[in-house]
Amino acid sequence: MTLLDIRNLTVTFATRRGAFTAVDGVDVAVDRNEVLAIVGESGSGKSVAMLAAMGLLPKTATVTADRMNFDGLDLMALSADRRRRLAGKDMAMIFQEPMTSLNPCFTVGFQIGETLSAHLGLARKARAARVVELLAEVGIPDPARRARAYPHQLSGGMSQRVMIAMALACRPKLLIADEPTTALDVTIQAQILDLLLRLRRENGMGLVLITHDMGVVAETADRVIVQYAGQQVEASPTRALFADPHHPYTAALLAALPERATERRLPAIPGVVPGQFDRPAGCLFSPRCAFAFSACHRIAPRRAGPELGAALCHTPLAAGVPQPGALQEAGA
């Protein structure tokens, strides 16, 4: 059975100048012991989609979905209290900035202990022992001493490991890691990723990895979802996506990898991800797309079949060559 199953997720935020759709019709499915990567530029709605699944969005957000199930539970039907008890225990999240996610006023041991107290009801002595055990598990040396340290006394890599320990405290069934290696040096990045994969194997949990680093995706993920401007533009097994991308945005992301560059200067995607007030008509990627034709600027694309990576494109790429889409065949 699929651990996390979300269909047609939409997240809209109320603003003074009207509603803004940050996530538009996204599907997410994660099995037990599977690594799913969600990639895309900043502003693609990656974090918002997963925060919606966790129930951590502010009151200004409106979340709708055809289906949002976790381990057989309908998340949309659960009470707020039941969602709070689920988040942090069976579903856990490693947030993007460990230095700002940890409370500077309390020791890291106290903060991890709060999770154990709230969800497992452990007594003080049992909590202290479990905190030391968790810090040792994530590779922090001298864990008993580090448990008494404050966040400002730890390096970025240490803080990230503390966040991982906190997320894993209750042995969750699903772990969402939001940019877990941002702002860390390459050596620490590799250690953190190895740690997440090892703990995933040992605990049999599902892992959702939110990232913009395609190199990390290639090394760790079983499947990949590519998002752009809140929309899911492609979804495919990792090996297939790297070998034969079907959406022009995916192809452009892969072309920007240094190991794939054929010129001295790395290729770049012109322009920026559209925001609330500059969203184009038709395909949202059309102003930046090298393969766009007239219909792309006027008509929203339909999703292709799974054999073409479920690409949201009028002309899904096949073996790197744009193919005639349904609109072209109909004379659009």
C-alpha positions as CSV (number, residue, x, y, z in Angstrom):
1,M,0.0,0.0,0.0
2,T,1.2,3.5,-0.8
3,L,2.4,5.3,2.3
4,L,1.5,8.9,1.1
5,D,-1.0,9.3,-1.7
6,I,-2.0,12.8,-2.8
7,R,-4.0,13.6,-5.9
8,N,-4.7,17.0,-7.5
9,L,-3.3,19.1,-4.6
10,T,-4.0,22.8,-4.8
11,V,-2.8,25.4,-2.3
12,T,-4.1,29.0,-2.6
13,F,-3.0,31.9,-0.4
14,A,-5.3,34.9,0.3
15,T,-3.4,38.2,-0.2
16,R,-4.5,41.8,-0.2
17,R,-4.4,41.9,-4.0
18,G,-6.3,38.6,-4.5
19,A,-5.8,34.9,-4.2
20,F,-2.5,33.4,-5.3
21,T,-2.2,29.7,-6.3
22,A,1.2,28.4,-5.0
23,V,0.5,24.7,-5.8
24,D,-1.7,23.8,-8.7
25,G,-2.9,20.2,-9.3
26,V,0.1,18.3,-7.9
27,D,0.2,14.5,-7.4
28,V,2.5,12.9,-4.9
29,A,2.9,9.2,-4.1
30,V,5.5,7.7,-1.9
31,D,5.9,4.0,-1.0
32,R,7.6,2.6,2.1
33,N,11.4,2.5,1.9
34,E,11.3,4.6,-1.3
35,V,13.1,7.9,-2.0
36,L,11.1,10.5,-3.9
37,A,12.9,13.7,-5.0
38,I,10.9,16.9,-5.7
39,V,13.0,19.3,-7.8
40,G,12.6,22.8,-9.3
41,E,13.7,26.4,-8.9
42,S,12.8,28.5,-5.9
43,G,9.1,29.5,-6.1
44,S,8.1,26.2,-7.7
45,G,5.9,25.2,-4.7
46,K,8.0,22.2,-3.5
47,S,8.0,23.1,0.2
48,V,4.5,24.4,0.2
49,A,3.1,21.1,-1.2
50,M,4.8,19.1,1.6
51,L,3.9,21.6,4.3
52,A,0.3,21.1,3.2
53,A,0.7,17.4,3.6
54,M,2.1,18.0,7.1
55,G,-0.7,20.4,8.0
56,L,1.7,23.2,8.8
57,L,0.5,26.0,6.5
58,P,-0.9,29.3,8.0
59,K,-4.6,30.1,8.1
60,T,-4.3,32.3,5.0
61,A,-3.8,29.0,3.0
62,T,-6.7,27.1,1.4
63,V,-5.8,23.4,0.7
64,T,-7.9,21.3,-1.6
65,A,-7.2,17.8,-3.0
66,D,-9.1,15.0,-4.6
67,R,-7.3,12.6,-2.2
68,M,-4.8,13.1,0.6
69,N,-4.1,9.8,2.4
70,F,-1.3,8.8,4.7
71,D,-0.9,5.2,5.8
72,G,-4.6,4.5,5.1
73,L,-5.8,7.7,6.9
74,D,-7.7,10.5,5.1
75,L,-5.7,13.6,6.1
76,M,-8.5,16.0,4.9
77,A,-11.0,14.4,7.3
78,L,-8.8,14.3,10.4
79,S,-9.4,16.8,13.2
80,A,-6.7,19.5,13.9
81,D,-5.8,17.7,17.1
82,R,-5.3,14.4,15.3
83,R,-3.2,16.1,12.6
84,R,-1.0,17.6,15.3
85,R,-0.4,14.2,16.9
86,L,0.4,12.7,13.5
87,A,2.9,15.4,12.5
88,G,6.2,14.9,14.3
89,K,5.5,11.3,15.1
90,D,4.5,9.3,12.0
91,M,5.2,12.1,9.6
92,A,8.3,14.2,10.3
93,M,10.0,17.0,8.5
94,I,13.6,18.4,8.4
95,F,13.2,22.1,7.7
96,Q,15.4,24.1,5.3
97,E,17.4,26.3,7.7
98,P,18.5,24.5,10.8
99,M,20.1,27.7,12.3
100,T,16.7,29.4,12.3
101,S,14.5,26.3,13.0
102,L,16.2,25.6,16.4
103,N,15.1,27.8,19.3
104,P,18.2,29.7,20.5
105,C,16.9,29.9,24.1
106,F,17.0,26.2,24.8
107,T,19.6,23.4,24.6
108,V,19.3,21.0,21.7
109,G,18.7,18.2,24.1
110,F,15.7,20.0,25.6
111,Q,14.2,20.6,22.2
112,I,14.6,17.0,21.1
113,G,13.2,15.9,24.4
114,E,10.0,18.0,23.8
115,T,9.2,15.8,20.8
116,L,9.7,12.7,22.9
117,S,7.5,14.1,25.7
118,A,4.7,15.2,23.4
119,H,4.4,12.1,21.3
120,L,5.7,9.3,23.4
121,G,5.1,10.5,26.9
122,L,8.6,9.5,28.1
123,A,9.7,10.5,31.6
124,R,12.6,12.9,32.2
125,K,15.3,10.2,32.7
126,A,14.1,8.2,29.7
127,R,14.0,11.3,27.6
128,A,17.6,12.2,28.5
129,A,18.8,8.7,27.6
130,R,16.9,8.7,24.3
131,V,18.3,12.1,23.3
132,V,21.9,11.0,23.8
133,E,21.1,7.8,21.8
134,L,19.6,9.9,19.0
135,L,22.5,12.3,18.8
136,A,24.9,9.3,18.7
137,E,22.8,7.7,15.9
138,V,23.2,10.8,13.7
139,G,26.9,10.8,14.1
140,I,27.4,13.7,16.6
141,P,30.6,13.0,18.7
142,D,30.4,13.2,22.5
143,P,26.5,13.3,22.4
144,A,26.0,13.7,26.2
145,R,27.9,17.0,26.1
146,R,26.4,18.2,22.9
147,A,22.9,17.6,24.3
148,R,23.6,20.4,26.8
149,A,24.8,22.8,24.1
150,Y,22.8,25.7,22.7
151,P,22.2,26.1,18.9
152,H,24.8,28.9,18.6
153,Q,27.5,26.6,19.9
154,L,27.0,24.2,17.0
155,S,28.3,24.3,13.4
156,G,25.9,24.2,10.5
157,G,26.5,20.5,9.9
158,M,26.0,19.8,13.6
159,S,22.7,21.8,13.6
160,Q,21.5,19.9,10.6
161,R,22.2,16.6,12.4
162,V,20.3,17.8,15.4
163,M,17.3,18.5,13.2
164,I,17.6,15.0,11.7
165,A,17.7,13.5,15.2
166,M,14.6,15.5,16.2
167,A,12.7,14.3,13.1
168,L,13.7,10.7,13.7
169,A,13.0,10.8,17.4
170,C,9.7,8.9,17.1
171,R,10.8,6.6,14.3
172,P,8.5,8.2,11.7
173,K,7.0,6.2,8.8
174,L,7.6,9.2,6.4
175,L,10.4,11.7,6.5
176,I,10.4,14.9,4.5
177,A,13.8,16.6,4.1
178,D,13.5,20.1,2.8
179,E,16.9,21.1,1.2
180,P,18.8,19.1,3.9
181,T,22.2,20.0,2.5
182,T,21.7,23.8,1.7
183,A,24.6,26.0,2.9
184,L,26.8,23.0,3.9
185,D,30.2,22.2,2.4
186,V,30.5,19.3,0.0
187,T,32.0,16.9,2.6
188,I,29.2,17.6,5.1
189,Q,26.6,17.3,2.3
190,A,27.7,13.8,1.5
191,Q,27.7,12.8,5.1
192,I,24.2,14.1,5.7
193,L,22.8,12.3,2.6
194,D,24.6,9.1,3.5
195,L,23.1,9.4,7.0
196,L,19.5,9.9,5.6
197,L,19.8,7.0,3.3
198,R,21.2,4.7,6.0
199,L,18.5,5.6,8.4
200,R,15.9,5.1,5.7
201,R,17.1,1.6,5.0
202,E,17.3,0.7,8.7
203,N,13.9,2.1,9.6
204,G,12.1,1.2,6.4
205,M,10.6,4.7,6.1
206,G,9.6,6.6,3.0
207,L,11.8,9.6,2.3
208,V,10.8,12.8,0.3
209,L,13.8,14.8,-0.7
210,I,13.1,18.4,-1.7
211,T,16.1,19.9,-3.5
212,H,17.3,21.8,-6.5
213,D,20.5,19.8,-6.8
214,M,20.1,17.4,-9.7
215,G,23.4,15.7,-8.7
216,V,21.9,14.8,-5.3
217,V,18.8,13.5,-7.1
218,A,20.9,11.2,-9.4
219,E,22.7,9.7,-6.4
220,T,19.8,9.2,-4.0
221,A,16.3,9.1,-5.6
222,D,14.2,6.3,-6.9
223,R,11.7,8.6,-8.6
224,V,11.6,12.3,-9.4
225,I,8.8,14.9,-9.6
226,V,9.7,18.1,-11.4
227,Q,7.8,21.2,-10.4
228,Y,7.6,24.6,-12.1
229,A,5.6,27.7,-10.9
230,G,3.5,25.4,-8.7
231,Q,2.7,22.9,-11.4
232,Q,4.0,19.3,-11.7
233,V,5.5,19.3,-15.2
234,E,7.1,15.8,-15.2
235,A,7.2,12.7,-13.0
236,S,9.4,9.7,-13.8
237,P,11.8,7.1,-12.4
238,T,15.2,8.7,-11.9
239,R,17.2,6.7,-14.4
240,A,14.6,7.3,-17.1
241,L,14.3,11.0,-16.4
242,F,18.1,11.6,-16.7
243,A,18.3,9.4,-19.8
244,D,15.3,10.9,-21.6
245,P,13.6,14.0,-20.2
246,H,10.2,14.8,-21.8
247,H,9.5,18.3,-20.6
248,P,11.7,21.2,-21.9
249,Y,12.1,22.5,-18.4
250,T,13.5,19.2,-17.2
251,A,15.8,19.1,-20.2
252,A,17.0,22.6,-19.5
253,L,17.8,21.7,-15.8
254,L,19.8,18.7,-16.9
255,A,21.6,20.7,-19.6
256,A,22.9,23.1,-16.9
257,L,24.7,20.3,-15.1
258,P,28.5,20.9,-15.4
259,E,29.2,17.3,-16.4
260,R,26.8,17.7,-19.3
261,A,28.0,21.0,-20.6
262,T,29.6,21.0,-24.0
263,E,30.6,24.7,-23.9
264,R,33.0,26.6,-21.7
265,R,30.0,28.6,-20.4
266,L,27.2,26.7,-18.6
267,P,23.8,27.0,-20.3
268,A,21.2,28.9,-18.3
269,I,17.4,29.2,-18.5
270,P,16.5,32.8,-19.4
271,G,14.0,34.7,-17.2
272,V,12.6,33.8,-13.8
273,V,9.8,31.7,-12.4
274,P,6.5,33.7,-12.7
275,G,5.0,35.1,-9.5
276,Q,1.5,36.2,-8.6
277,F,1.1,39.0,-11.0
278,D,3.2,38.0,-14.0
279,R,1.8,34.6,-14.8
280,P,1.6,34.1,-18.6
281,A,-1.4,32.8,-20.5
282,G,-1.1,29.3,-21.8
283,C,1.9,27.3,-20.6
284,L,3.6,28.9,-17.6
285,F,7.0,27.9,-19.0
286,S,6.4,29.3,-22.5
287,P,8.2,32.6,-22.1
288,R,11.4,30.7,-21.2
289,C,11.0,27.7,-23.4
290,A,13.2,27.1,-26.5
291,F,10.5,24.8,-28.1
292,A,7.5,27.1,-27.6
293,F,5.2,27.8,-30.5
294,S,2.1,30.0,-30.9
295,A,-0.3,27.7,-29.1
296,C,2.0,27.5,-26.0
297,H,1.4,31.2,-25.4
298,R,-2.4,30.9,-25.6
299,I,-3.6,27.5,-24.5
300,A,-2.8,25.7,-21.3
301,P,-1.2,22.3,-22.1
302,R,-2.7,18.9,-21.3
303,R,-0.7,16.2,-19.4
304,A,0.9,13.6,-21.5
305,G,0.8,9.9,-20.7
306,P,3.2,8.0,-18.4
307,E,5.3,6.8,-21.3
308,L,6.2,10.5,-21.8
309,G,6.8,11.2,-18.1
310,A,3.3,12.7,-17.6
311,A,4.8,15.9,-19.1
312,L,2.6,19.0,-18.9
313,C,3.5,20.1,-22.4
314,H,2.0,20.5,-25.9
315,T,5.1,19.0,-27.5
316,P,6.7,16.5,-25.1
317,L,10.3,15.7,-26.0
318,A,11.2,12.2,-27.1
319,A,14.9,11.3,-27.2
320,G,15.6,15.0,-27.1
321,V,13.5,15.8,-30.2
322,P,10.2,17.7,-29.9
323,Q,7.3,15.7,-31.2
324,P,4.0,16.9,-32.7
325,G,1.5,17.4,-30.0
326,A,-2.2,16.9,-30.1
327,L,-2.8,20.6,-30.7
328,Q,-0.5,20.7,-33.7
329,E,-2.2,17.6,-35.1
330,A,-5.5,19.3,-34.7
331,G,-4.2,22.3,-36.5
332,A,-4.2,24.6,-33.4
